[in-house]
Amino acid sequence: MNSTPRFGRALPELPASALYTSPSLGRLWKKVHRSCSPFLKRPAVRRLYQSPAAVLRKKLSFSYSLIALGCADGAKESQLLKKLPPPTFLIAADTNLTLARRAVRHLPARKRTCREIDLSQPLPAFHLPPSTSRIFTLFGVLPNLEPLPLLRRISGIMKRGDLLLFSANLAPGKSALAGARKVLKQYDNPPTRRWLEAAIRRYRPKLPRGRLDFSVQPDPRQHSLARIEARWITGQRTWIVFSSRRPTVAQVETWISKAGLSKAARFLDPRGEEALWLVRSAKT
Ligand SMILES: C[S@@+](CC[C@H](N)C(=O)[O-])C[C@H]1O[C@@H](n2cnc3c(N)ncnc32)[C@H](O)[C@@H]1O
């Protein structure tokens, strides 16, 4: 269970990994992804994941390694790699090893491996032959974990020349809270409820009987940041079961510089609901 927020409200919160760790939860998440994900529903979002390839081709050396963080089955990395030469080394790293193994099976690379990782903890160094440049990807994870601490952990293991390509789900429009309300239906739907209710049943210590409620809330640690939350409401208490942060472009760019990273390029979905950032370490 996660720690207490900085601003007053202190609802207990399930760790994001509790929604993904078992093979059966991975399968239920995949069903949600198939029926609701803008990546599968909208060609413009799929094209978004190929857009960085032109910039990357100029920056990467002949031999490069791809470290795919929180990659699930690697569908988004696969889209990117269609437009890049295959990496020499690939590491697929996720809390769900069944999904990461699937990524390793279908992503092209000369040498491939997968590993179980907890992105909410200090990260391993990912030692690879020094002659290769490294690109980290982080797709679809920033919404579920504390964004700034996560970017700081990744920045901490990045060396000069390494690149990080990450996605963020944005709150479209000018107001973060109103923008997040526009996309609430992508979350409050039967497949997402089935997935989250299965995670609640598996969670230990056991949660009492209750009901799921979806809403848009200010992030407890950064009030101007909108979060879509699924809360488990019981007679006595309320738990936050799932949260998805919907920042504005400006908020993401503030996290980038606070994490000691510098922006190399940004790629925005035409509807303003999703974007990718290519960043490098600001260390000299
Ligand atoms: C919303 S899914 C995104 C998957 C995929 N990258 C995509 O964009 O379709 C979040 C991914 O992060 C992984 N994940 C969640 N919490 C994690 C943690 N603490 N450490 C490592 N991986 C985690 C999940 O297993 C899942 O694969």
The ligand as a Gaussian input file, in Angstrom:
#p B3LYP/6-31G(d) Opt

LIG

0 1
 C       -0.637000       0.509000     -18.891000
 S        0.485000      -0.813000     -19.108000
 C        1.423000      -0.238000     -20.504000
 C        2.029000      -1.365000     -21.260000
 C        2.667000      -1.015000     -22.592000
 N        3.955000      -0.368000     -22.407000
 C        1.750000      -0.154000     -23.419000
 O        1.949000       1.067000     -23.443000
 O        0.819000      -0.704000     -24.013000
 C        1.611000      -0.589000     -17.780000
 C        2.768000      -1.582000     -17.832000
 O        3.647000      -1.301000     -16.743000
 C        3.900000      -2.471000     -16.004000
 N        4.088000      -2.069000     -14.594000
 C        3.182000      -1.552000     -13.734000
 N        3.752000      -1.277000     -12.546000
 C        5.065000      -1.632000     -12.672000
 C        6.174000      -1.603000     -11.792000
 N        6.071000      -1.130000     -10.541000
 N        7.365000      -2.039000     -12.249000
 C        7.497000      -2.525000     -13.517000
 N        6.482000      -2.574000     -14.391000
 C        5.279000      -2.135000     -13.979000
 C        2.707000      -3.362000     -16.213000
 O        2.988000      -4.744000     -16.036000
 C        2.324000      -3.033000     -17.656000
 O        3.008000      -3.846000     -18.565000

